Amino acid sequence: MYKYDYIDQTLVNERVIQFKDQVDRRINGTLPEEEFRPLRLQNGLYHQRHAYMLRVAIPYGLLSSDQLRTLAHIADKYDRGYGHFTTRQNIQFNWIKLEESPAILADLAKVQMHAIQTSGNCIRNITSDAFAGVAADEYVDPRPVCELLRQWSTLHPEFAFLPRKFKFAVCGAKEDRTILLCHDVGISLKKNTKGELIADIYAGGGMGRTPILGSLIKENLPWNVLPSYLTALLRVYNRFGRRDNIYKARIKILVKALGPEEFARQVEAEWATIKDGDDNFQQSEWDRVAKHFTKPAYKATEQISTDDLIQSALENERTAFARWLERNVKAHQVPGYASVIFSLKPHGTVAPGDATTEQMLAIADLADQYSFGELRVTHEQNLVLADVEQAKLLELWHKAKAQNVVLPNIGLLTDIIACPGGDFCSLANAKSLPIAKAIQERFDDLDYLHDLGEISLNISGCINSCGHHHVGNIGVLGVDKDGEEWYQITLGGEQGNNASIGKVIGPSFYADEIPDVITNIINTYVAHRNDDEAFIEAYRRLGVTPFKEAAYLNRSKESTTGAVA
């Protein structure tokens, strides 16, 4: 993984010193809150419902074991013994004291981490494929490009005060595991017939109040001109993006208003004035960064079949081990190796995406023992050991069971994506975590979950869509109605190559109705599905009507009175 050089380390060290001075002045009253607010947000510090929340950047989701140990230390010393991994491959600490926040940033800087640009109207953490560099379906390892873009965008003076926050996703595989089309800019990497690295650029995607899929605006862009092209794109957005209305400030609104073709034309016109300048990447820059993403010292070993792996387990544990191999172990580029997903979604016990101090320390040790000291954070709020010898999968499974991270529910109904919601977030209209807990408890039968197959269920506590409910096959959105918490249901969303935005099915529900509503929707799928037909396939074949009728089947007339659409 990338290692800081002198410039990187100096930057984050000086940032810590600056922020300590700002916090000291805020505490002694010489720096008023209205002036302090943009300064703390530039360092990832939010003031939430109960305390300050610190969001720490995990660039393109890649962590070393030592970095994870530092995150565990922060959770133990400065928080309440856990951290929350997010859909943008970051981690959040929800119980931070203002006076201790500079010390946290200092601890992060010691292991080449920071919280810069995890908030504010700037370019946020650049996300990518959690299986980058090892995925069996990969065209190009996107990590060198991600790192170059991270360095290009960090504290970029021209893009520090954009109309609104700005998010990149970078993909280099056949299967899109980044929700490319739901980002302000999505970069799809590939190689042309000459073996040269090129990119397709999508712009104007996003979720939130107005969910829109991005549009292709540039094809076959050479990798080295990404900085000048993206500068042109951001300049058009910076110039014409709405600053008078926060709800219409994202680039998706501008692209929709202009139309993708006109937006692309304006970017091209701006790019023509700078494309031959000094801002583009040089081969020397690629060489400097790419050397950090070479392959580890894999052993020369043969591929082991799934049947042989299962037979290596004791007879009384083969069923459970087989399920884990099916759901939580993914194909690797190198024969004899696999990637392992640790589920942070134990049924009904903790919030989706939460990891305790003890879990983080244990997983860091497992990363050292089984995966060259590295791990990844997924968009789905789980953790990955990317480089595990197949011959050691059973041994790893036994050790990971002690940390309650081997539940074989990856991609299934209870692998729920959820934001912190009203339990923590000051923006939320409703709680997310109790809804996730209730659904997981309702669907606690692994036999049934595996029979249902692939279903995604995402929960957001407000229209900002931090839980990405728009792209869940089933989405749950918390809304406010006269001070009460209600929940909208959307159906038909999907992430990946066939990304789509779900549609609201009708009036909202009370919290205690949601488990029954989900049950009725699932029962409808089971009753009408064809053999091996996934939920999203059945939904598209049948349409919304049978699912909508089932969702409202048990509602009393009184319970629908006053419900919001």
Order of alpha helices (4+ residues) and beta strands (2+ residues): alpha-alpha-beta-beta-beta-alpha-beta-beta-alpha-beta-alpha-beta-beta-beta-beta-alpha-alpha-alpha-alpha-alpha-alpha-beta-beta-beta-alpha-beta-beta-alpha-beta-alpha-alpha-beta-beta-beta-beta-beta-alpha-alpha-alpha-alpha
